[in-house]
């Protein structure tokens, strides 16, 4: 697994050049001149509202006076500091600085978690140089350091563990005496007690221990950590969420089921999952714009159709209560098996937020260039939806508080991903015996009439009234628009039916318009009722864009000459009415339950199908309705422990597009066909959640079943097939996190699930496909604050093997296990942070589950995982 000497030298040269460029920009100057500067940023130049540079103001948090503290009116230019004594006292620390003359000190300044005091016209001439630096001299104090400033003078820096310390400066017998008390950390949570609050499970703000469900919350800090390795949300979630499939290493949620079933994906409550799509709904927003992600594991009808596996709610970043703030981030990455050139990628993020009176807002812009990926053997990986892709993302959020009870907020998010490559997957691998890794074939520059790209727009308008008719009113109006065109497919030379197109692209045009209205009504101190209605209208069409073959051969231009349907165009309307009640019987017991009624109707246009015979299909219409309900029980023997049991029914409408195109017979009556009926999933779950100081843990077991499930499997020819049949899923999940000290954190999770269906309705259940039920997954991390301002993290992901579906003839592929290890190191430099990440640090050659299911007719998409990959990023907020 070692690298060639030449490659290693190239790698070190890249690091040297990157370091020198940062040095030239002044980012490392303070770190080189004074060791304390690596831990304590220098004071920043602030800007007024018009962007004019002004001098920094004194911090209001310090307890010293604004004027310099003088021991004598006249001070010599050559004050020699001889001794520094740091000793613990009852309230914290006492620091005594002794010099050969009386000392004058500046007023303290607060920078991050540090307080700095500068002594002008002074030099260090210590009898004992080790006395000038002490790590963790008292509880709540990470570092005390006395160091020379590059322009002359001496700086005393006191860094708090969780918050800036409080200092008092006095003069005693010609010495400078600094008394230090640890600062109190301010926890940025949504309630006064610092309890983690979620909204996705119940549509209202609830403590995570008051929800009778398994829930995972990924905070902003975790997202920023994982962005060092990837900006691909399917991979970030696949690493961190138990019950979810492992990272796909593609821009797809195919093989990323949640407890064996598909989840509903939302952005601020706006559905992103089209009824019929290409599994790209997690690639509709840049992670830079995300504040937190809430995952409710297991079927739910909370938001209506589609959540048979659970809910993934992506919550965008809020505005700020500060007048103005800025965020800047610049990063670069390269493969360590092939360094530089096509392996080099970069990203840029810019953000501004502010508030004035009742108005607030945030603007975020991101730009990412992912060039080619290379596997552990140094071979180029063909374009897989992530590599050779440029993306630009935008988040705009504007809010206005009419008063303390009313708020109006508008959010617009945009993401455009576009393929930019001269390479394609080489179909020759299908003709080579045995399983092959996908190969990259250079095809040269192509001219597309329909460029391979995905464009997603989300508009969201919300209004809240905290006290309207003794209720809290929340109203939402939204619109989503998704346009997607994929790369070309060339089927010439293969034995296929005569009506199949030979040179084509698939495309999607989907949009959804909807609204939600809900009232949260308190009926006494211990009883609450949430009630309201949802409405949505979705239009969907999956296209096949057929190109002219002679034009392509002559000019490498994909000239679209015919537009066929992979799935017909249709419109889907849904209306939901719901009521959910919660009763706190006592401080220890809580019960909850509710009902939801949904009504659906759809209309299908006439179409000409590309891959089904007969090609010409008549449209039609149909409708269905469904009632779902849930119930939960929580017992809290002590406030830190929650035992729960719950029942919930989820439901989903089948993929009408593909079902109408490939499953429903051409002569069937659409209005009454059983295959088009919604599936309902009954879920039973028991579990426990624990939050005991520095230790948090969860354990849950689940079982769910559906009489008309939707199952996927991979046939012996490598193509996916769909069936409707009785289905059951079950499994266990466990998580733990432990903070044994202020400097050390570790944790992990384990999840295992299985499932079967009765495809022939004969009472014999066979394993579900590994496309739907992924193998067990084990995650572990250890994180250490190696020194103040320097943090290191090592994370492991182990994915097991699965052979049940293969051995019983359900799948034509077997799943092999693999392990990955990643390293993350962050260093505070000035006001910003430099982060280094190495993904797949062991340089393992492996195939993710999403690639292992590709064989036979789809073997050219059996992408290997990238080998060891290095990334560097510098980010700053001010």
PyMOL commands that set and color helices and strands:
alter all, ss='L'
color gray80, all
select helices_A, chain A and resi 5-24+29-33+35-38+129-132+208-210+220-227+233-240+287-289+341-343+427-431+549-555+656-663+670-672+674-676+804-807+849-852+856-861
alter helices_A, ss='H'
color red, helices_A
select strands_A, chain A and resi 46-47+53-54+69-70+79-89+92-99+104-105+109-111+114-119+122-124+133-138+141-148+154-160+166-172+175-181+197-198+206-207+214-218+264-267+270-271+290-297+310-316+324-335+345-356+359-370+373-374+380-381+389-401+406-419+423-425+440-442+447-448+453-468+471-485+489-490+503-522+527-547+557-558+560-584+589-604+607-608+616-617+620-635+641-652+679-692+695-714+720-741+744-758+766-767+777-787+790-799+818-829+832-839+869-877
alter strands_A, ss='S'
color yellow, strands_A
deselect
rebuild
show_as cartoon
